[in-house]
Amino acid sequence: MLKRSFTGAMAVLALTAAAGVWAHGDVTPQPVDITGLKPIENPDVWLDTNPYSGNEKAIEIGHHAFAQNCARCHGIDAVSGGIAPDLRETLPLGEEGDEFFKERMINGAVRNGVTYMPKFEGLIAQEGLWAIRSWLESVSVDAPPKDTAKADEAKPDETKTDAAKSDNAAATDTSKTAESK
């Protein structure tokens, strides 16, 4: 009886593992809604660099597109579970990363005749693929913290001349004096 239970448990475990493997590799790419992105003039010719880098709309579109087309292998929010590389850590920022991304989108990844990543060229518009790249840049471990960019925008006084700062200080003093009277 114990032997039969053990054999049954092993069969269930093997089938569960096999189903996970089969489900992983056979995924139909989902369309990406690129509404709001400036169209690429000649979409048949791949651009060498990401035209949407830092574009908030592209980042939003890219996040949704990644979830639909990439997360199954590369993990939800690009946090890999070990099946495919964690793109937050392995995909460089800038032109070096753009070049690698472009190559993978056009050719996929095949080693010893085994497809590790399908090619996406012709299945998803170039705008949609560059939007995914934009989102990946925004979650990269090498990306500047989001608070830093906002903090820099909130420091207009640092760019003012000393005379302008003095004028602001004098105006503040005058308003305080008027309030006290």
Accessible surface in RSA format (square Angstrom, percent):
REM  Atomic radii and reference values for relative SASA: ProtOr
REM  Chains: A
REM  Algorithm: Lee & Richards
REM  Probe-radius: 1.40
REM  Slices: 20
REM RES _ NUM      All-atoms   Total-Side   Main-Chain    Non-polar    All polar
REM                ABS   REL    ABS   REL    ABS   REL    ABS   REL    ABS   REL
RES MET A   1   189.53  98.2 144.16  95.4  45.37 108.0 127.96 108.8  61.57  81.6
RES LEU A   2   152.04  84.7 145.95 104.4   6.09  15.3 148.18 104.1   3.86  10.4
RES LYS A   3   169.44  82.7 161.49  99.1   7.95  18.9 110.50  99.5  58.94  62.8
RES ARG A   4   189.41  79.5 180.05  91.8   9.36  22.3  67.82  92.7 121.59  73.7
RES SER A   5    64.11  54.2  48.97  65.4  15.13  34.9  35.47  75.5  28.63  40.1
RES PHE A   6   131.12  65.6 125.70  77.9   5.41  14.1 130.60  79.2   0.52   1.5
RES THR A   7    81.39  57.9  78.34  79.4   3.05   7.3  66.68  89.6  14.71  22.2
RES GLY A   8    33.98  41.9   0.00   N/A  33.98  41.9  33.15  91.0   0.83   1.9
RES ALA A   9    60.20  55.4  46.86  72.3  13.34  30.4  54.27  76.4   5.93  15.7
RES MET A  10    93.18  48.3  90.66  60.0   2.53   6.0  76.63  65.2  16.55  21.9
RES ALA A  11    50.68  46.6  42.38  65.4   8.29  18.9  50.09  70.5   0.58   1.5
RES VAL A  12    97.85  64.4  96.77  87.6   1.09   2.6  97.66  84.9   0.19   0.5
RES LEU A  13   111.50  62.1 108.79  77.8   2.71   6.8 111.25  78.1   0.26   0.7
RES ALA A  14    61.65  56.7  49.94  77.1  11.71  26.6  57.95  81.6   3.70   9.8
RES LEU A  15   124.33  69.2 121.10  86.6   3.23   8.1 121.56  85.4   2.77   7.4
RES THR A  16    87.33  62.1  77.33  78.4  10.00  23.8  67.12  90.1  20.22  30.6
RES ALA A  17    61.98  57.0  47.91  73.9  14.07  32.0  59.43  83.7   2.55   6.8
RES ALA A  18    29.73  27.3  22.53  34.8   7.20  16.4  29.13  41.0   0.60   1.6
RES ALA A  19    53.73  49.4  49.40  76.2   4.33   9.9  51.60  72.7   2.14   5.7
RES GLY A  20    43.21  53.3   0.00   N/A  43.21  53.3  36.03  98.9   7.18  16.1
RES VAL A  21   108.05  71.1  99.53  90.1   8.52  20.5 102.76  89.3   5.29  14.4
RES TRP A  22   178.40  71.6 168.07  81.4  10.33  24.2 143.79  76.7  34.60  56.1
RES ALA A  23    56.67  52.1  43.53  67.2  13.15  29.9  55.19  77.7   1.48   3.9
RES HIS A  24    46.92  25.6  42.57  29.6   4.35  11.1  32.10  33.1  14.81  17.2
RES GLY A  25    63.69  78.5   0.00   N/A  63.69  78.5  32.33  88.7  31.36  70.2
RES ASP A  26   130.58  91.5 107.03 106.5  23.56  55.7  28.04  66.0 102.55 102.3
RES VAL A  27    59.29  39.0  34.79  31.5  24.50  59.0  38.30  33.3  20.98  56.9
RES THR A  28   101.66  72.3  93.52  94.8   8.14  19.4  59.29  79.6  42.37  64.1
RES PRO A  29    38.05  27.7  23.40  21.3  14.65  53.3  25.14  20.8  12.91  80.2
RES GLN A  30    75.93  42.5  75.54  55.2   0.39   0.9  15.86  33.8  60.06  45.6
RES PRO A  31   112.03  81.6  97.65  89.0  14.38  52.3 104.55  86.3   7.48  46.5
RES VAL A  32    22.13  14.6   2.49   2.3  19.65  47.3   4.11   3.6  18.02  48.9
RES ASP A  33   106.60  74.7  86.88  86.5  19.72  46.6  46.13 108.6  60.47  60.3
RES ILE A  34    52.77  30.0  48.83  36.4   3.94   9.5  48.83  35.2   3.94  10.7
RES THR A  35   102.80  73.1  90.39  91.6  12.41  29.6  76.28 102.5  26.51  40.1
RES GLY A  36    60.06  74.1   0.00   N/A  60.06  74.1  29.86  81.9  30.20  67.6
RES LEU A  37    14.68   8.2   0.07   0.1  14.61  36.7   1.25   0.9  13.43  36.1
RES LYS A  38   159.59  77.9 146.62  90.0  12.97  30.9  99.04  89.1  60.55  64.5
RES PRO A  39    99.37  72.4  91.49  83.4   7.89  28.7  92.61  76.5   6.76  42.0
RES ILE A  40    15.52   8.8   5.73   4.3   9.79  23.6  10.58   7.6   4.94  13.4
RES GLU A  41   171.24  98.3 133.51 101.0  37.72  89.8  58.30 112.8 112.94  92.2
RES ASN A  42    77.84  53.7  73.22  70.8   4.62  11.1  28.26  68.0  49.58  47.9
RES PRO A  43    72.82  53.1  61.32  55.9  11.50  41.8  61.32  50.6  11.50  71.5
RES ASP A  44   130.46  91.4 101.08 100.6  29.38  69.5  30.99  72.9  99.47  99.2
RES VAL A  45    90.44  59.5  86.80  78.6   3.65   8.8  89.82  78.0   0.63   1.7
RES TRP A  46    28.76  11.5  14.56   7.0  14.20  33.3  10.90   5.8  17.86  29.0
RES LEU A  47    62.85  35.0  60.33  43.2   2.52   6.3  62.85  44.1   0.00   0.0
RES ASP A  48   101.06  70.8  90.58  90.2  10.48  24.8  30.29  71.3  70.77  70.6
RES THR A  49    61.08  43.4  58.68  59.5   2.40   5.7  27.89  37.5  33.18  50.2
RES ASN A  50    12.63   8.7   0.28   0.3  12.34  29.7   0.28   0.7  12.34  11.9
RES PRO A  51    64.63  47.1  23.64  21.5  40.99 149.0  35.71  29.5  28.92 179.7
RES TYR A  52     9.09   4.2   7.99   4.5   1.10   2.8   8.92   6.7   0.16   0.2
RES SER A  53    70.04  59.2  43.91  58.6  26.13  60.2  21.04  44.8  49.00  68.6
RES GLY A  54    55.54  68.5   0.00   N/A  55.54  68.5  34.21  93.9  21.33  47.8
RES ASN A  55    59.55  41.1  49.22  47.6  10.33  24.9  17.26  41.5  42.29  40.9
RES GLU A  56   134.88  77.4 125.96  95.3   8.92  21.2  65.37 126.4  69.51  56.7
RES LYS A  57    86.46  42.2  80.88  49.6   5.58  13.3  43.57  39.2  42.88  45.7
RES ALA A  58     0.00   0.0   0.00   0.0   0.00   0.0   0.00   0.0   0.00   0.0
RES ILE A  59    29.32  16.7  29.32  21.8   0.00   0.0  29.32  21.1   0.00   0.0
RES GLU A  60    90.24  51.8  83.77  63.4   6.47  15.4  30.93  59.8  59.32  48.4
RES ILE A  61    14.41   8.2  12.00   8.9   2.41   5.8  13.90  10.0   0.51   1.4
RES GLY A  62     0.00   0.0   0.00   N/A   0.00   0.0   0.00   0.0   0.00   0.0
RES HIS A  63    70.07  38.3  70.07  48.7   0.00   0.0  44.23  45.6  25.84  30.1
RES HIS A  64   113.72  62.2 112.36  78.1   1.36   3.5  73.68  75.9  40.04  46.6
RES ALA A  65     0.85   0.8   0.00   0.0   0.85   1.9   0.46   0.6   0.39   1.0
RES PHE A  66     0.89   0.4   0.89   0.5   0.00   0.0   0.89   0.5   0.00   0.0
RES ALA A  67    63.00  57.9  43.68  67.4  19.32  44.0  44.50  62.7  18.50  49.0
RES GLN A  68    97.35  54.4  76.14  55.6  21.20  50.5  27.12  57.7  70.23  53.3
RES ASN A  69    15.36  10.6   0.44   0.4  14.92  35.9   2.58   6.2  12.78  12.4
RES CYS A  70    19.00  14.4  13.95  15.6   5.04  11.9   5.84  14.8  13.16  14.2
RES ALA A  71    14.77  13.6   9.25  14.3   5.53  12.6   9.46  13.3   5.31  14.1
RES ARG A  72   138.27  58.1 110.43  56.3  27.84  66.3  37.00  50.6 101.27  61.4
RES CYS A  73    31.97  24.2  30.04  33.5   1.93   4.5   6.78  17.2  25.18  27.2
RES HIS A  74    17.81   9.7  17.81  12.4   0.00   0.0  13.41  13.8   4.40   5.1
RES GLY A  75    11.80  14.6   0.00   N/A  11.80  14.6  11.44  31.4   0.36   0.8
RES ILE A  76   142.57  81.1 134.88 100.5   7.70  18.5 135.32  97.4   7.25  19.7
RES ASP A  77    68.73  48.1  63.72  63.4   5.00  11.8  18.59  43.8  50.13  50.0
RES ALA A  78     0.00   0.0   0.00   0.0   0.00   0.0   0.00   0.0   0.00   0.0
RES VAL A  79    79.99  52.6  72.26  65.4   7.73  18.6  72.26  62.8   7.73  21.0
RES SER A  80    26.50  22.4   5.76   7.7  20.74  47.8   5.29  11.3  21.21  29.7
RES GLY A  81    77.16  95.2   0.00   N/A  77.16  95.2  41.70 114.4  35.46  79.4
RES GLY A  82    69.39  85.6   0.00   N/A  69.39  85.6  37.15 101.9  32.24  72.2
RES ILE A  83   113.30  64.5  80.11  59.7  33.19  80.0  86.44  62.2  26.86  72.9
RES ALA A  84    18.14  16.7  10.23  15.8   7.91  18.0  15.90  22.4   2.25   6.0
RES PRO A  85    76.77  55.9  64.85  59.1  11.92  43.3  76.02  62.8   0.75   4.6
RES ASP A  86    22.42  15.7  18.85  18.8   3.57   8.4  12.10  28.5  10.32  10.3
RES LEU A  87    25.11  14.0  24.15  17.3   0.96   2.4  24.15  17.0   0.96   2.6
RES ARG A  88    54.45  22.9  53.41  27.2   1.04   2.5   5.38   7.3  49.07  29.7
RES GLU A  89   107.87  61.9  80.53  60.9  27.34  65.1  17.42  33.7  90.45  73.9
RES THR A  90    80.15  57.0  54.82  55.6  25.33  60.4  59.56  80.0  20.60  31.1
RES LEU A  91     9.30   5.2   4.73   3.4   4.57  11.5   5.49   3.9   3.80  10.2
RES PRO A  92    40.27  29.4  34.04  31.0   6.24  22.7  40.01  33.0   0.26   1.6
RES LEU A  93    60.31  33.6  45.56  32.6  14.75  37.1  45.73  32.1  14.58  39.2
RES GLY A  94    39.52  48.7   0.00   N/A  39.52  48.7  36.64 100.5   2.88   6.4
RES GLU A  95   129.42  74.3 121.10  91.6   8.33  19.8  38.36  74.2  91.07  74.4
RES GLU A  96   122.52  70.3 112.06  84.8  10.45  24.9  46.66  90.2  75.86  61.9
RES GLY A  97     0.00   0.0   0.00   N/A   0.00   0.0   0.00   0.0   0.00   0.0
RES ASP A  98     6.93   4.9   6.93   6.9   0.00   0.0   0.00   0.0   6.93   6.9
RES GLU A  99   123.75  71.0 121.87  92.2   1.89   4.5  40.93  79.2  82.83  67.6
RES PHE A 100    89.27  44.7  84.86  52.6   4.41  11.5  88.93  53.9   0.34   1.0
RES PHE A 101     8.73   4.4   7.70   4.8   1.03   2.7   8.73   5.3   0.00   0.0
RES LYS A 102    44.12  21.5  44.12  27.1   0.00   0.0  20.82  18.7  23.31  24.8
RES GLU A 103    69.71  40.0  65.92  49.9   3.79   9.0  46.79  90.5  22.92  18.7
RES ARG A 104    65.41  27.5  65.41  33.3   0.00   0.0   7.23   9.9  58.18  35.3
RES MET A 105    11.59   6.0  11.59   7.7   0.00   0.0   9.76   8.3   1.83   2.4
RES ILE A 106    40.84  23.2  38.22  28.5   2.61   6.3  38.22  27.5   2.61   7.1
RES ASN A 107    83.80  57.8  68.39  66.1  15.41  37.1  19.45  46.8  64.36  62.2
RES GLY A 108     3.14   3.9   0.00   N/A   3.14   3.9   0.26   0.7   2.87   6.4
RES ALA A 109     8.99   8.3   5.62   8.7   3.36   7.6   8.99  12.7   0.00   0.0
RES VAL A 110    89.32  58.8  58.89  53.3  30.42  73.3  58.89  51.2  30.42  82.5
RES ARG A 111   134.90  56.6 130.68  66.6   4.21  10.0  62.53  85.5  72.37  43.9
RES ASN A 112   156.65 108.0 112.60 108.8  44.05 106.1  39.51  95.1 117.13 113.2
RES GLY A 113    71.62  88.3   0.00   N/A  71.62  88.3  33.65  92.4  37.97  85.0
RES VAL A 114    82.95  54.6  79.56  72.0   3.39   8.2  82.95  72.1   0.00   0.0
RES THR A 115    86.39  61.4  60.23  61.1  26.16  62.3  34.12  45.8  52.27  79.0
RES TYR A 116   120.33  56.2  91.66  52.2  28.66  74.6  58.26  43.8  62.07  76.5
RES MET A 117    33.04  17.1  31.54  20.9   1.50   3.6  23.64  20.1   9.40  12.5
RES PRO A 118    68.26  49.7  65.16  59.4   3.10  11.3  68.26  56.4   0.00   0.0
RES LYS A 119   122.34  59.7 117.06  71.8   5.28  12.6  60.25  54.2  62.09  66.1
RES PHE A 120    15.68   7.8  15.68   9.7   0.00   0.0  15.68   9.5   0.00   0.0
RES GLU A 121    74.60  42.8  61.29  46.4  13.31  31.7  20.16  39.0  54.44  44.5
RES GLY A 122    76.75  94.6   0.00   N/A  76.75  94.6  40.95 112.4  35.80  80.2
RES LEU A 123   106.98  59.6  76.84  55.0  30.15  75.8  80.88  56.8  26.11  70.3
RES ILE A 124     8.58   4.9   0.79   0.6   7.78  18.8   5.52   4.0   3.05   8.3
RES ALA A 125    49.55  45.6  29.44  45.4  20.11  45.7  41.25  58.1   8.30  22.0
RES GLN A 126     9.44   5.3   3.36   2.5   6.08  14.5   3.79   8.1   5.65   4.3
RES GLU A 127    10.60   6.1  10.60   8.0   0.00   0.0   0.28   0.6  10.32   8.4
RES GLY A 128     0.00   0.0   0.00   N/A   0.00   0.0   0.00   0.0   0.00   0.0
RES LEU A 129     1.68   0.9   1.68   1.2   0.00   0.0   1.68   1.2   0.00   0.0
RES TRP A 130     0.00   0.0   0.00   0.0   0.00   0.0   0.00   0.0   0.00   0.0
RES ALA A 131     0.00   0.0   0.00   0.0   0.00   0.0   0.00   0.0   0.00   0.0
RES ILE A 132     4.39   2.5   4.39   3.3   0.00   0.0   4.39   3.2   0.00   0.0
RES ARG A 133     1.09   0.5   1.09   0.6   0.00   0.0   0.00   0.0   1.09   0.7
RES SER A 134     0.60   0.5   0.00   0.0   0.60   1.4   0.00   0.0   0.60   0.8
RES TRP A 135    11.59   4.7  11.59   5.6   0.00   0.0   3.58   1.9   8.01  13.0
RES LEU A 136     4.04   2.2   2.48   1.8   1.56   3.9   2.65   1.9   1.39   3.7
RES GLU A 137    20.15  11.6  17.55  13.3   2.61   6.2  13.13  25.4   7.03   5.7
RES SER A 138    26.07  22.0   8.87  11.8  17.21  39.6  16.44  35.0   9.63  13.5
RES VAL A 139    39.39  25.9  24.45  22.1  14.94  36.0  30.52  26.5   8.87  24.1
RES SER A 140    10.22   8.6   2.16   2.9   8.06  18.6   1.74   3.7   8.48  11.9
RES VAL A 141    88.42  58.2  53.68  48.6  34.73  83.7  61.99  53.9  26.42  71.7
RES ASP A 142    96.71  67.7  72.04  71.7  24.67  58.3  21.80  51.3  74.91  74.7
RES ALA A 143    24.37  22.4  10.13  15.6  14.24  32.4  10.13  14.3  14.24  37.7
RES PRO A 144    98.04  71.4  83.68  76.3  14.36  52.2  89.82  74.2   8.21  51.0
RES PRO A 145    89.29  65.1  77.63  70.8  11.66  42.4  89.22  73.7   0.07   0.4
RES LYS A 146   136.64  66.7 126.14  77.4  10.50  25.0  88.08  79.3  48.56  51.7
RES ASP A 147   113.69  79.6 109.99 109.5   3.70   8.7  34.76  81.8  78.93  78.7
RES THR A 148    61.50  43.7  57.24  58.0   4.26  10.1  45.52  61.1  15.97  24.1
RES ALA A 149    54.95  50.5  47.60  73.5   7.35  16.7  53.39  75.2   1.56   4.1
RES LYS A 150   140.15  68.4 135.41  83.1   4.75  11.3  81.52  73.4  58.63  62.5
RES ALA A 151    44.62  41.0  36.37  56.1   8.24  18.8  43.72  61.6   0.90   2.4
RES ASP A 152    89.61  62.8  72.77  72.4  16.84  39.8  27.76  65.3  61.85  61.7
RES GLU A 153   140.60  80.7 110.63  83.7  29.97  71.4  50.70  98.1  89.89  73.4
RES ALA A 154    77.38  71.1  47.50  73.3  29.88  68.0  57.34  80.8  20.03  53.1
RES LYS A 155    97.31  47.5  87.58  53.7   9.73  23.2  49.33  44.4  47.98  51.1
RES PRO A 156    80.74  58.8  73.49  67.0   7.25  26.3  80.20  66.2   0.54   3.4
RES ASP A 157    78.65  55.1  78.65  78.3   0.00   0.0  25.71  60.5  52.94  52.8
RES GLU A 158   122.79  70.5  95.54  72.3  27.25  64.9  43.10  83.4  79.69  65.1
RES THR A 159   120.52  85.7  87.26  88.5  33.26  79.3  77.71 104.4  42.82  64.7
RES LYS A 160    75.66  36.9  60.40  37.1  15.26  36.3  43.59  39.2  32.07  34.2
RES THR A 161    93.24  66.3  84.22  85.4   9.02  21.5  84.61 113.7   8.63  13.0
RES ASP A 162   111.46  78.1 105.20 104.7   6.26  14.8  35.88  84.4  75.57  75.4
RES ALA A 163    68.84  63.3  58.39  90.1  10.45  23.8  65.98  92.9   2.85   7.6
RES ALA A 164    35.26  32.4  30.66  47.3   4.60  10.5  34.39  48.4   0.87   2.3
RES LYS A 165    84.55  41.2  78.77  48.3   5.78  13.8  43.44  39.1  41.11  43.8
RES SER A 166    69.15  58.4  59.29  79.1   9.86  22.7  36.09  76.8  33.06  46.3
RES ASP A 167    98.19  68.8  91.66  91.2   6.53  15.4  26.96  63.5  71.23  71.0
RES ASN A 168    65.85  45.4  63.19  61.1   2.66   6.4  22.82  54.9  43.03  41.6
RES ALA A 169    56.08  51.6  47.22  72.9   8.86  20.2  55.17  77.7   0.91   2.4
RES ALA A 170    56.72  52.2  50.17  77.4   6.55  14.9  55.58  78.3   1.14   3.0
RES ALA A 171    63.42  58.3  50.16  77.4  13.26  30.2  58.06  81.8   5.36  14.2
RES THR A 172    65.76  46.8  61.34  62.2   4.42  10.5  41.10  55.2  24.65  37.3
RES ASP A 173    84.38  59.1  83.49  83.1   0.89   2.1  25.00  58.8  59.38  59.2
RES THR A 174    91.54  65.1  86.41  87.6   5.13  12.2  68.08  91.4  23.46  35.5
RES SER A 175    54.04  45.7  47.60  63.5   6.45  14.9  40.90  87.1  13.14  18.4
RES LYS A 176   127.53  62.2 122.18  75.0   5.35  12.7  74.32  66.9  53.21  56.7
RES THR A 177    71.40  50.8  66.79  67.7   4.61  11.0  47.48  63.8  23.92  36.2
RES ALA A 178    68.71  63.2  48.32  74.6  20.39  46.4  53.34  75.1  15.38  40.7
RES GLU A 179   144.40  82.9 109.55  82.9  34.85  83.0  50.37  97.4  94.03  76.8
RES SER A 180    95.44  80.6  53.45  71.3  41.99  96.7  52.00 110.7  43.44  60.9
RES LYS A 181   195.90  95.6 132.53  81.3  63.37 150.9 100.14  90.1  95.77 102.0
END  Absolute sums over single chains surface
CHAIN  1 A    12500.2      10094.2       2406.0       7619.8       4880.5
END  Absolute sums over all chains
TOTAL         12500.2      10094.2       2406.0       7619.8       4880.5
